[in-house]
Amino acid sequence: MNNTVISVKIDKEVKLAAQAVAKGAGLNLSTLIGAYLRQVVATRRIELYAPEPMSPELEAAVQVVEAEIKAGQVSKSYDDVEEFLTDLKKA
């Protein structure tokens, strides 16, 4: 294989976080970047993930649910739909 060097400027915190992710997968950053570029070449697709931030309403709903879980205010678990529907009809 004939290797070459690519020089990229990137935010230091992003680099450190990416290195940690790569290390967690047993890779170094160079191997991770090389694998991604090979994937781009093989699939001819560039796939980027940018999660959408939660709306204030969704954040509030999540906080309510987390508080209910912490307080033990959760329904029992069900193994089948019929059991769930029977209990639902009782309510």
N, C-alpha and C positions, 0 to 999 in steps of 0.2 A: 504494500500500500504506500502511496506517495502522499505524505501528510503535508499540510500547509497551515499557516497561522492566520487566524482571524482576530482582529483587534476590535473590541466593542466597548463603547463607553456606556456605563449603566450606573444607576444609583447604588451606592455602597450597601445600603440596607437590603435592597432587592437581591444583590449578589450574595450577601451572607445568608439570607433566607433561602435562596435557591440552592446554595451549597448544603444547607442543613437538610433540605428535602432530598437532594441527591444522595447525601450520605446515608439518610434513613433507608434509601433503596439499595444501598451498597454500591453506589456509583460516585464518581467525581463529577464536577461540573462540566468538564470537557467532554466526558463520555455522554452525559445527559444531553448536551447541546448537539453533539455529533449524531446521536440517535434521533433527535427531533428533526434535524436537517435531512437525515436519510429517509425518515417518514414523509417529509414534505416532497422529496424527490420521487419516492415510490408511489405516493398517492396523488401527487400533483395538487394537493390541497393544503391550505394553511388554516389550521383550526386553533383559534384562540378562545379562551374562556374568560369572561369578565362578569362576575356575579353582580346582579342588581342589588343595590342597597335596599334594606327593608324600609317600608314606609313607616311613619310614626304610628299609624293605626295598627300595622302588623306587629311592630315592636311592642306596643301596649298589649295586644292580644297574647303574644308569646309570654310576656311577663305574668299575665293573669293565669295562663295555663301552667307555667312553671310553679307559681305559688300554690295552685290547686294540687299539683303533683306532690310538692313538698309537704303540704298539709294532709296528704293521704286522701284527698277528695277525688278519687278516680273510680271509674266503674270496674266491675270485675272483668276478667278476660273471658272470651268465648272461644270455644273450639269449633262451633259450627253456626251457620247463619240462622237456622231454625231456632236454636236456643236464644240467640240474640233477639230475634223478632218476637218470640214469646214474651221475653222480659220487657221488650219495648211496648208491647200491647198492654201490659199490666200497668204501665206508668201513666 
